[in-house]
C-alpha cells in the first residue's frame, strides 16, 4: 500500500477515473464528436463500469498504485467496456478494440509505473 488512510485510495481512484475520461475525450475528439458532458459520459460509461468491476475484482483499494493492480484493473476495464459497447452498438471493429486496449494500458498502468519510479528514485535519494 502507498501509505495508510483513504487519501491514497481516493487519489488512485481519481487517477483511474481521469484516465478513462481522457481516453473517451481523445476518442471523441479524434472522430470530431462534440466534447459535451453528456456525450463524454455516454462514451466513457461502458469503460467506467469496467473500471469499477476491475477495482472490485482486484480489490484495488488494498494497494491501488501497484502496477500489477493496474494491470488487473486494465484487463477488466477493457473486457467489460468493449463487451458493453459491443452489446449496445452491435459492432466492435478490431482496430477500435486494439486502440482501446493499448490506450487504456498506457493510461491505467502508465500512471502507476511513473508513480513507482518516482517513489523509488526519491527513496534512493533520501
URHUVEN-V525821 format. One record per pair of residues at least 12 apart in sequence whose ideal C-beta (glycine too) atoms are under 7 Angstrom apart, sorted by the first residue. I is the first residue (numbers start at 1). GAP is how many residues later the second one is. D is the distance in whole Angstrom. If there is no record, write none. Layout:
I,GAP,D + I,GAP,D
This chain:
1,61,7 + 1,62,5 + 2,63,5 + 8,56,7 + 8,57,7 + 9,52,5 + 9,55,5 + 12,52,3 + 12,53,6 + 15,96,5 + 16,35,6 + 16,57,6 + 16,92,6 + 19,88,4 + 19,89,5 + 19,92,7 + 20,24,5 + 20,27,5 + 20,28,6 + 20,31,6 + 20,57,7 + 21,19,7 + 21,23,6 + 22,85,6 + 23,24,7 + 23,80,5 + 23,81,6 + 23,84,6 + 24,16,6 + 24,19,4 + 24,20,4 + 24,23,7 + 25,15,6 + 27,16,6 + 28,12,6 + 28,15,6 + 46,35,4 + 46,38,4 + 46,39,5 + 47,30,6 + 47,34,4 + 49,31,6 + 49,35,6 + 50,26,5 + 50,27,4 + 50,28,7 + 50,29,7 + 50,30,3 + 50,31,4 + 51,22,7 + 51,26,5 + 53,23,5 + 53,27,5 + 54,18,6 + 54,19,4 + 54,22,3 + 54,23,5 + 55,18,6 + 57,15,7 + 57,19,6 + 58,14,4 + 58,15,6 + 60,13,6 + 65,47,5 + 65,50,5 + 65,51,7 + 66,46,7 + 67,42,6 + 67,45,5 + 67,46,5 + 67,49,6 + 70,38,5 + 70,39,4 + 70,42,4 + 71,38,6 + 73,35,6 + 74,30,6 + 74,31,5 + 74,34,4 + 74,35,6 + 77,27,6 + 77,31,6 + 78,22,6 + 78,23,5 + 78,26,6 + 82,15,6 + 82,18,6
